[in-house]
Amino acid sequence: MHGSSICPSRTSGSSAGPVDSDSTVQSQNKGGGLEAPAPPAQSSDHCSAVVPEPERKDMPELVVTTLLAPSRISLKLLRALVMSLVYLAALVAAFVYSCIALTNVLCHPRRGCCGRQRLSAPECLRDPTLGEHCFLTLRSSGLRLHYISAGRGNGPLMLFLHGFPENWFSWRYQLREFQSHFHVVAVDMRGYSPSDAPKEVDCYTVDLLLADIKDIILGLGYSKCVLVGHDWGATLAWEFSIYFPSLVDRMVVVSGPPMSVFQEYSTHHISQLFQSNYMFLFQLPRLPERLLSLSDFQILKDTFTNRKNGIPRLTPYELEGFLYHFSQPGCLTGPINYYRNLFRNFPLEPKELSTPTLLLWGEKDNSFQQGLVEAIGSHFVPGRLESHILPGSGHWIPQSHPQEMHQYMWAFLQDLLG
């Protein structure tokens, strides 16, 4: 996990139990830590001495450091090599996306070189049928997160985590569908306006984001939830289920792999890295925000509306529902900072997955290859994963194929509705 002031990987581990004084004394005697009683002296012409048992000492710290030095140096060299390749890929991606952005400016000169700030939120963001707008102050960080809540008192908590470049509005279909049997909550993650958005990259490490999810669940008054995640939200859901399994009853994951599985898969399938080329661009400071905002956020618009890979039937008003918050000054930095922490700890150790999970994947996902589904299954406890690849669907399943998603979810969660 990434280093920071909050580290779930440390807090979730088992702690030492109370010490048994009898067993402690016994172990000390056996180990030679206490001096054994001297045997009785025997008369002899020669001087005899009592030789105590040798004390067992820990290996000197200098020796341990020396033995570990080759491994540590090798790991540092590996990380340096990886980061060199990452920044080389970032420069290539910057050139490609700069060409795309410049083309957009030349094709639409009236839009100018900056993104137009939206002064008022579109009506779709104020739709009362989707739920009530609320804010929650997180216990660990003190940040205030915005969320939409509906169906309180109707059943277990169903918590939705969005990806990039999205917000709570990407769950509009699911909020309507499940509020009759669940307390549905769709949160704007840390960094996504109107939630608080610290500027520092170090404020977006995975362990801090996991602490946010924990604080949301407990802050809403629950001890567990049905966790639903897409894209970045899916990646965080995987990690959360590993470090806080007691807080997750069931999990629904859409179009997003665990970080360790993605890393392992990508080292054997370089083509996956080409499909995820944008994450290299996002390693650079300031330039990604500038490129995404050129020609009134045309790159973002294309991401949502592309005829082949975008969200089908997305209306202009719904498009504005995503662009409104991104158009506010500085509001692209927080979301991009998620990516700027991706390569901090390389390599990641594979982890066993055990939370009962429904995994939905798009047949034509342009961001993640289908092979990741099999790779995820290979790390699962048998019988805990139910996976489906949706024919004809792309990366945006919650919005492009909500009916199919809902059918799978109702069947998967049926026993919770008792």
N, C-alpha and C positions, 0 to 999 in steps of 0.2 A: 504493500500500500504506500501511498505517497506520504512523506513525512509532514507532519503539522502538529498543531497543539492538541488535536483530537484524533485518536487512532483507534477505530473499531477493532482492528485486528489484535490490539492488545487488550482492550477492555472486554472483548467477548470470550477470551480464553478462560480456562478454569483457573481459579485462584487456589492458593495453598490453604489446606484445612487446618484445624487446630492441632497443636503439637501435643502428642502423648508423652508425658514426662518419663514414664517407665521405659518406653521403647527408645527414648532419646539416650537415657543413661546406658542401656544395654548396648546400643550401637556404638557409643563412645568407648566402652570397655573392649568390645570386639575389635574395634578399629585401631586400638593402640594409642588413642588420644590421651588416655589417662595412664599414669605409670603403674605397672603391675607390682604387687607386693614382692619384696625380695625373699628368696628362699633362705632357709636357715644356714648359718655358716658351718662349714665342715672343717675339722682339724686336718692339717696336712703340713708336710715339711715345706711345701711350696706355697707361696702367697697365692691365694685364690681371690678372684674378684667376681662380683655379680654383674653379669652383662644384661642390661635391660633390653627388652624387645625394641627394635628400631621403630621410630615414629614414621607414620605414613604422611608424606607431605604432598600437597598439590603441586602440579607441574608449574614451574615458574612462569610468570606472565610473559617474560621475554621469549621463552621457548615457544609458548603458544602463538605469540605474535609472529615469530619467525616461521613456524610451520604453516600458518595461514597466509602468509605474505604472498606466495605465488598465486593462490586462488583469488585473493583480493586484487592483485595487480592485473590478472587475466580478466576479471570482471570489469575493472575500470577501463581497460583497453577495449573490451567488447562494447561497453556503453559509449565510449568515445567514438568508436567506429560507427555504431548505430546512429548517434547524433550527427556525425559528419554526413552520413548518407541521407538522414532526414532533412538536414538543411540544404543539401544539394538538391534533393527532390523538391524542397520548398521554393528554391530559386527557379527551377524549371516550371513548377506550377504557377509561380508568380508571373512568369513571362506569358504563359498560355492564357491565364485569366486576365492579364492586362490587355492582351490582344482582343479578347472577347469584350471587355469593358469598353475599350476604345472603339470597337466596331459599333457597339450600342450607342455611344455618344455621337458617332458620325451618322448613324442611321436615324437618330432621333435628336437632332441638334437643339430643338426647342425645349427639351427637358433639362438641358444644362448639364453641368458636371457635378452637381450635388443632389442629394436626395431631398425631395420636398417634404417639409415637416407637416404632418397632418395635425390640424388644430382641434378637431373634435372627433370623438370616437364614433364609428359607424353604429347604426341601430342594432345590427346583429350581435354586437358585444353587450347590448343591454336587454336582450331577449329574456323576459321574466320566466318563460317556460323552461329555461335551462338551469335556473337555480338562483340563489341569493349570493351577492358579492360580499365577501368577508375578508378580514385580515387576521393573521395569527402571528404573535410574537414568539419566536423560537427560544427555548430555554437555554440551549447551549451557546448560541451566538448573539442573541438579542436582535437578530434581523426580523423584519416584518415581511411575511409572504402573503400574497393575495391568492384567494381561492374561491371557487364556485361550489356551493353546497346545495344539495336537494335530497329530499327523501329521508330526512333525519327521523329516526324512530321506526323506520320501515324494515330494518334488518341490519346485518353486519356492515361494517365500513368497507366500501370499495374505493380505493385511492388510485387516481390516474396520474401518471407521470409522462409528460410530453417530451418530444425530441426537438431537434433543430432543423429548420427555422420555424418553429411552431410556438404555440402557447396553449392555455387551457381550452381555447375555442376549438382545437383539433379534436376534442372529445365530445362535441355537441350531440352527435348521434347516440353515443353511449350514455350520456347524462339523461337524455330523454327515455332511453330504453330501460334502464335498470333502476331508476329512482323509485319505482313501485315496490321493489323488494329489497333494496339496499339503501344505505346512506351513501350517496355518491358524492365524491369530492374530487374536483380537478384543480390542481394547484399550478400557479405560475412559479416555476422553479427559481431558485436564487439566480440573480442576474437578469431575469426577464421582467421588464417593467409590466405592471406597477409594483411588483415585488422589489425589495431592496437589492441593489446591485453594487457591491464593492468593486473598486477599480483594480485592485491588485490581483495579479495572476495567482498568487499563493492562496487566495480566498476561494479557489475553485478546485482544490484537490478532491479526490474521490472520497477520502475519509470525512471531509467536512460536508460534502453533499449527502453522504449516508447519515451523518448526524442530523441533518435537516429532516430527512425522511422519518427518522426515529422520533424527533421532536414533534413532527406533524401528527403522527399516529397517537402518541401519548397526549399531546396538547388538545386533540379533539376528544379525548376521553375514552380511548379504546386501548385494549391490550394486544390486539392483533387485527389484521385486515386482509382483504383480497387485494393484492397489489397488481395493477395493470400498467404496463409500460410499453412505449413505442420508441424506436430509434435510441437516442441517448437515454430516454427514460427506461427503455428495456435494459440497456447496459447497467444502469444504476440498480434496477430491480434485481438483476442477477446477483450483483455484488451484495446487495442488502440481504438477500435470502441466505447468503453464505455466512455473513457476520452477525446477523440478527434473525436467526431462523424462528425463534419463538414469537416474533412479531408478525410473521407471515403465515396465514392459514392456507391460502392457495395463491397461485400466481398465474397471470395471463401475460405472455410476452409476445410482442409483435415486431417483427423485422429488426432484430437487434441481438447480437451475440454477447456472451460474457467476454471480458477483456482478455483473459488468459487464453480462451479458445480462439478468439480472433487473432491474437498474436501468434499462436502456434500454427493456425491454419495458414496465415499469410506468409509465414516463412517457407511453406511448402507450395504455396499457390501465389506466385508473384503477381498474377493477373488481378487478384483481389486488391492489391495495393493500388493498381492503376484505376480500379473502379472507385476507390476511396481517395482519389488524388487531392480532393479539396482539403483533407485534414493536414496535408503537408503545407499547403498555402497558409492555413491558419496558425502555423507555428511562428510566422513572422509578426513583428509588432506593427500596428497601425495600418499597414498596407491593406490587409483583408477588409477592414471596415471601410476604407476608402473605395476599394473596388466594388464592394457590394452596394454601396450607396450611389455610384455613378449612374447617370441617366435615370434618375428617380427610381433606384433600386431594381433596375431591369434584370439583373442576375437572379435576384430573389423572385421576381415575378415569373421568370422563365422556369425556375425550380418548381413553382406551384402549378403553372399553366401549360407546361410543355405538352404537346399533343401525344407524345409517346410515353414520357416518364412522369408527367405531372398528375394532378388530381382531376379526374374527369368531372365535368358538370359543375366546376367551381364557379360561382357567380362573382361578378365584380365587387359586390358588397362583401362577400366572404373573403375575397382576396384582400380587401381593405382591412378586414378584421385581423389579418396577420401583419399587414404592413404598418398599421397605425402606431403600435408601440415601438417597432424597429425604427420608425422615422423620427422619433424623439432624439434630441442631441445625446450622443454617447451611449445609446441603448443597444448598440451592436457589440460593444466590447465585452460585456459580461458573458453572453452566450458563446462567443468565440474563445473566451478564456478557458472554457471546458476543454477545448482541443489543445490548448497550449500546455496542459498538464498530462497529456496522453503518454508521452515517452519518458516521463520522469524515472520510472522504475522499470528497467529492462534488464534481464528477462523476468517475466512473471511466472510463478509456479502454478501448474495446473491444479485445480480444486475440484473436489467431488461435489456434485450437485444432487440435492435430495428433496427439495421442496416440491410437492405435487404441482406440476406446471402444465399449462396448455400453451403450446408454441405454434404461432401462425406465421407463415412465410409466404411472400409473393413469388409466383412462378417467374415473373418478369421484373423482379427487383433489380434496379440499376445500381444500387449501392452495395448490396451484399449477395454473394453467390449462394446457390442452393446447397452446395457442399457443406456449408456451415451448419446446416440442420443435422446432418449425419455426425459432424464433428461434435456438436453439442450433445447429441445422444450418447456418444461414446464416453462422456464424462458423467453420466447420470446413473444414480442408483436404479437398478431395473424396476420397472413398473411405476415409476414416478413421473414419467414424461409422456405426454400425448401431443404429437406434432402433426400438423397438416400443412401442405403446400397448396395454396389457393390458385387454381388455374386462371390464367389471364390477368391476374392482379399484379400490381407493382409494389412500390415501397410504402404507399400511403393507405394501407388496408383499412384502418379505422374510418377513413373518409371516403375511400373509393369503393369498398365492399363491406359496408356496415351490416347488411342483412346476413351475409355468410358468417361474419365474425360473431354476431349475436347468437346465431343458432349454435355454433360451437361452444360459446360461453355458457348459454343456458344449460346445455347438456352436461358440461364439465362441472358446473356449480349446483347441479340439481339437488344433491344431498345436503347442501347448506341451507336450503329453503324450507326444510322440514316444518 
